[in-house]
Structure formats: structure tokens, C-alpha cells
């Protein structure tokens, strides 16, 4: 079997009245890039690139113009060989960011092909399933736009997640310390003490500010504080981690094993959050997970995008080892984005639903999803 073509679907849509804010900006669009790898055996694979920085055509052009010539004609089962080729031949201008996101999409599609060809879900190819379902937390609680009271709107949203059966939820912070505390206090009082509450500043603070925020939030039983400082500020992560009892999470803006090597060696975070669709796909994620396991650090991936990325992340999640291992291991959390995204569900025929706070992990071959190509054509930029 050989790869015959690599095609992309850059998707974008506007949100209109559903625009939402966080510490860095107000978002009024959703975009993503899906990648389809075709073979002479009639088996296609699909992957997704995590990209939030501009037009999705940027990543699509990189995949079709830069990576496709490196993989077409090769055996799709040679995932490690092809990953290294794509990385090594783009590393002079690559290493992080858009280039690695593009490689991620191609790599995920290759693993999808392998699973379909063998009749096995990807998690079997990764070594097997430690779990068959994923404990989901709701990512939402962004700053709503055009409402009389942001606090009231956030509380209503949080109570909605609780009513849906989520065991936890994540709130956006990073506005200023007192506003952050006010939002966290309101949510905690609304949902009670039993549900997990995570916070995410999207790298809005320097270390002294992040320490102040952490100390203000410590009374509210925060499960973790995510991306409190910029990803480049490893020293800031280390300083903050030593100054608070709240576990520190990070890594969604980091790339490949080379980037995570520093986070792990410096003990900069308590929880690693690589994004499968950004950090290098299954091939590179397996290396990162192995490094994390050697350091006794849990991996709870960042998940964003459409049902393609969600399906891939569920396959990875099944194969994540318990860290640390014990008779009754701590159950990891799976991120389920609930923010407005008209693209999310429509890209696949299969759908995902939360039941009693959990998502079932597909056991169908490959990623376990099939593309709705009619839907894709509706949202591809002209």
C-alpha cells in the first residue's frame, strides 16, 4: 500500500452573536484544517491541525505544498520514518507552531489508515486501552458578550454543565486578580464543593501576578491552574509552582518532545497538556507520554477543534498509562470543548454524547469516524 495524495479542507465560519472573550481577545470566528491522506488500496485517513492564529488556508498550503511531496509514494505504515522526514526537512523554519500542527494532521491521518487497514482502533496500535471511557470536563465559561451581567451568565452556564452530568468544568480567567476571584467565587458557590473546577488564564500573567492570583484562588479548591504565564517563561512556571498549593498545568502551546523535554526536566508543571493536533500527532505524542511517565507526570491532553480531533484525542486517551500507577489510580480528565463552534459536530457522521459524565471511546477501526464531505464543502473558504 502506498500514499497517492494528500488533500486538505480548510474550514472557517463566523460566530456572530455567539462571539466570546477570554484574557487575550474576543473571538468571532472558528476555523480548522482537516487533512485527508489517500492510498492506492482505497483506504483514506483523516487528521486535524490545531490552528487558532489566522486563516486556515495557511496550514492547508503548508500541508499540500510542503509535506505532501515528502509522503506521497511511501508506505503509510512507516509513521515514524515519515514523521522524522517531515520534521527534519522542515526544521530550519519549523520546530514549533504551524509547521508542527501541519505535521500533526498528516500523522494522525496515517494512523487512521493503519487502523482501518488492520481493522483495529488506533488505541490498539498504541498498546491497548487502559480505559474504555473518558471522564469529561466541560471547557466553556468564556466571557459572554452583550449580556447584562457576566457573572450571572457564567453561573447559569456552570449550572447547565452540572445539570448535564459533567463532573468538572473549566473557567477562563486572566482578566485581573480581583475579577478572577469574583468569577471563581461565584462559580464555586453555584456548583458546590463536589464538582471539579479548573481555571485557565491563557498565559495572561507574569510570575508575581500569577502568584497573587493563585493565592486568591486557593480557598476555592481549584483542581488546576492552566497556562498562568506565557509558555516561553519556564522560570515563571517554576517560581509559581513553588509558591502555591494549586496544581499547575501547561503545554498546549508547546511542541514535540524537544519542547516538552524542558518542561519535564525543570519540573515546571504538575500536569502536562500537549495537544495531539498541534504537538506532532500520535507518533510524537507517544514519545512525549513516555518521557512524562519516566518523570511520573500525568498527561491530560488539551483538546480543541472538531469531531476529528476529538475522536483522535479519545484514541490517545484510552492508551494513556495511569500516572502514578496504584491499586486505585486517579482517573484522568478529558477536555470536552463546549464553546460555540458550528464546525464541530458536522464534519463527521458519527457523534459524541456525554452520559453520566463520560464519553465512550470508539472501538471502530482507525479513529472511528467518517467525514461528511458535503458538510466540509459548505464551510471551506472560497
Residue pairs with C-beta under 8 A, 6 or more apart in sequence:
1 39
1 40
1 41
1 43
1 75
1 76
1 77
1 117
2 39
2 40
2 73
2 74
2 75
2 76
3 37
3 38
3 39
3 71
3 72
3 73
3 74
3 75
3 76
4 38
4 39
4 40
4 72
5 37
5 38
5 68
5 72
6 35
6 36
6 37
6 38
6 63
6 64
6 67
6 68
6 71
6 72
6 106
6 109
7 35
7 36
7 38
7 64
8 33
8 34
8 35
8 36
8 59
8 60
8 63
8 64
8 105
9 33
9 34
9 35
9 36
9 60
9 376
9 380
10 31
10 32
10 33
10 55
10 56
10 57
10 59
10 60
10 380
10 381
11 31
11 32
11 33
11 34
11 56
11 306
11 343
11 347
11 376
11 379
11 380
11 381
12 29
12 30
12 31
12 55
12 56
12 379
12 381
13 29
13 30
13 31
13 342
13 343
13 379
14 28
14 29
15 27
15 28
15 29
15 30
15 340
15 342
16 28
17 146
18 340
19 26
19 27
19 28
19 145
20 26
20 27
20 142
20 143
20 144
20 145
20 339
20 340
21 27
21 142
21 143
21 144
21 145
21 172
22 142
22 143
22 172
22 174
22 200
22 202
23 172
23 173
23 174
23 175
23 201
23 202
23 203
23 204
24 174
24 202
24 204
26 143
26 145
30 340
30 341
30 342
30 343
31 51
31 52
31 55
31 56
31 343
32 48
32 49
32 50
32 51
32 56
32 305
32 306
32 309
32 343
33 48
33 49
33 51
33 56
33 59
33 60
33 63
33 102
33 105
34 46
34 47
34 48
34 49
34 105
34 306
34 308
34 347
34 371
34 376
35 46
35 47
35 48
35 49
35 63
35 105
35 106
35 108
35 109
36 44
36 45
36 46
36 109
36 371
37 44
37 45
37 46
37 47
37 71
37 76
37 106
37 109
37 110
37 112
37 113
38 44
39 76
39 113
41 117
43 113
43 116
43 117
44 109
44 113
45 76
45 108
45 109
45 110
45 111
45 112
45 113
45 114
45 116
45 366
46 108
46 109
46 112
46 308
46 367
46 369
46 371
47 104
47 105
47 106
47 107
47 108
47 109
47 110
47 112
47 277
47 281
47 308
47 312
48 104
48 105
48 108
48 277
48 305
48 306
48 308
48 309
48 312
49 59
49 63
49 101
49 102
49 104
49 105
49 277
49 278
50 101
50 104
50 275
50 277
50 278
50 304
50 305
50 309
51 58
51 59
51 98
51 101
52 304
53 98
55 381
56 381
57 381
58 98
59 98
59 101
59 102
59 105
62 98
62 99
62 102
63 102
63 105
63 106
66 90
66 99
66 102
67 86
67 90
67 102
67 103
67 106
70 82
70 85
70 86
70 89
71 82
71 85
71 86
71 106
71 110
74 81
74 82
76 82
76 110
76 113
76 114
76 117
77 110
77 114
77 117
79 107
79 110
79 111
79 114
79 282
79 283
80 283
82 106
82 107
82 110
83 103
83 107
83 280
83 281
83 283
83 284
86 103
86 106
87 94
87 100
87 103
87 256
87 280
90 99
90 103
93 99
94 100
94 103
95 255
95 256
95 258
96 254
96 255
96 256
96 259
97 255
100 255
100 256
100 278
100 279
100 280
101 277
101 278
103 280
103 281
103 284
104 276
104 277
104 278
104 279
104 280
104 281
104 284
105 277
105 281
106 281
107 280
107 281
107 282
107 283
107 284
108 276
108 277
108 281
108 282
108 308
108 312
108 367
110 281
111 122
111 125
111 281
111 282
111 283
111 366
111 367
112 122
112 312
112 366
112 367
113 366
114 122
114 125
114 366
115 121
115 122
115 124
115 125
115 365
115 366
115 367
116 365
116 366
118 125
118 365
119 365
120 365
121 315
121 318
121 361
121 362
121 363
121 364
121 365
121 366
121 367
121 368
122 282
122 312
122 315
122 316
122 366
122 367
123 129
123 315
123 316
123 318
123 319
123 361
126 282
126 286
126 315
126 316
126 318
126 319
127 319
128 319
129 318
129 319
129 361
130 318
130 319
130 320
130 321
130 322
131 317
131 318
131 331
131 361
132 318
132 360
132 361
132 363
133 358
133 359
133 360
133 361
134 314
134 317
134 318
134 334
134 358
134 359
134 361
135 167
135 331
135 332
135 333
135 334
135 357
135 358
136 166
136 167
136 333
136 334
136 335
136 336
136 354
136 357
136 358
136 359
137 166
137 167
137 168
137 169
137 170
137 196
137 198
137 333
137 334
137 335
137 336
138 161
138 164
138 166
138 168
138 169
138 170
138 336
138 338
139 169
139 170
139 200
139 303
139 335
139 336
139 337
139 338
139 339
140 157
140 161
140 169
140 170
140 337
140 338
140 339
141 154
141 157
141 158
141 169
141 170
141 171
141 172
141 183
141 187
142 172
142 339
143 150
143 172
143 175
144 150
144 153
144 154
144 157
147 153
150 183
151 182
151 183
151 186
154 171
154 183
154 186
154 187
155 186
155 187
155 190
158 169
158 171
158 187
158 190
158 191
159 190
159 191
161 169
161 338
162 169
162 191
162 195
164 354
165 354
165 355
165 356
165 357
166 195
166 336
166 354
166 357
167 195
167 196
167 357
168 195
168 196
168 197
168 198
168 223
168 333
169 187
169 191
169 195
169 196
169 197
169 198
170 197
170 198
170 199
170 200
170 226
170 335
171 183
171 184
171 187
171 197
171 198
171 199
171 200
172 199
172 200
172 201
172 202
173 179
173 180
173 183
173 184
173 199
173 200
173 201
173 204
173 213
174 180
174 200
174 201
174 202
174 203
174 204
174 205
175 183
175 204
177 209
177 212
177 213
177 216
178 216
180 199
180 201
180 213
180 216
180 217
181 213
181 216
181 217
184 197
184 199
184 217
184 220
184 222
185 220
187 197
188 197
188 220
188 221
191 197
193 221
196 223
196 333
197 220
197 221
197 222
197 223
198 222
198 223
198 224
198 225
198 226
198 249
198 333
199 217
199 222
199 224
199 225
199 226
200 225
200 226
200 227
201 210
201 213
201 225
201 226
201 227
201 228
202 227
203 227
203 228
203 229
203 230
203 231
203 253
204 228
205 213
205 228
205 229
206 229
206 233
206 236
207 229
207 233
207 235
207 236
207 239
207 240
210 225
210 228
210 229
210 236
210 240
211 239
211 240
211 243
211 244
213 225
213 228
214 225
214 228
214 240
214 243
214 244
214 246
215 243
215 244
217 225
217 246
218 244
218 245
218 246
222 246
223 247
223 333
224 246
224 247
224 248
224 249
224 270
224 271
225 244
225 246
225 247
225 248
225 249
226 249
226 250
226 252
226 273
227 249
227 250
227 252
227 253
228 237
228 240
228 248
228 250
229 236
229 237
229 240
230 236
231 250
231 251
231 253
231 254
234 262
234 263
234 266
234 268
237 248
237 250
237 263
237 266
237 268
237 269
238 266
238 267
238 268
240 248
241 248
241 267
241 268
241 269
241 270
247 270
247 271
248 268
248 269
248 270
248 271
249 269
249 270
249 271
249 272
249 273
249 300
250 263
250 268
250 269
250 271
250 272
250 273
251 260
251 263
251 269
251 272
251 273
251 274
251 279
251 302
252 273
252 274
252 275
252 278
252 302
254 260
254 263
254 274
254 279
255 278
255 279
255 280
256 279
256 280
256 284
256 288
257 280
257 284
257 287
257 288
257 291
259 279
260 272
260 274
260 279
260 288
260 291
260 292
261 291
262 268
263 269
263 272
264 272
264 291
264 292
264 295
264 297
267 295
269 297
270 297
270 298
271 297
271 298
271 299
271 300
272 288
272 292
272 297
272 298
272 299
272 300
273 299
273 300
273 301
273 302
274 285
274 288
274 299
274 301
274 302
275 301
275 302
275 303
275 304
276 282
276 285
276 301
276 303
276 309
276 312
276 313
276 316
277 304
277 305
277 309
277 312
277 313
278 302
279 285
279 288
280 288
282 312
282 315
282 316
285 301
285 316
288 299
289 299
289 320
289 321
292 298
292 299
292 323
293 321
293 323
296 323
296 324
297 323
298 323
298 330
298 332
299 320
299 323
299 332
300 332
300 333
300 334
300 335
301 313
301 316
301 317
301 334
301 335
302 335
303 309
303 310
303 313
303 334
303 335
303 336
303 337
304 335
304 337
305 337
305 344
306 341
306 343
306 344
306 345
306 347
306 348
307 344
307 345
307 347
307 348
307 350
307 351
307 352
307 369
308 347
308 348
308 367
308 369
308 371
310 336
310 344
310 352
311 348
311 350
311 352
311 362
311 367
311 368
311 369
312 367
313 334
313 335
314 334
314 352
314 359
314 361
314 362
314 368
315 361
315 362
315 367
315 368
317 332
317 334
317 361
318 361
320 332
322 329
322 330
322 332
334 359
336 354
336 359
337 344
342 379
343 379
345 351
346 372
346 375
346 379
347 371
347 372
347 375
347 376
348 369
348 370
348 371
348 372
349 369
349 370
349 371
349 372
350 362
350 368
350 369
350 370
352 359
352 360
353 359
362 368
362 369
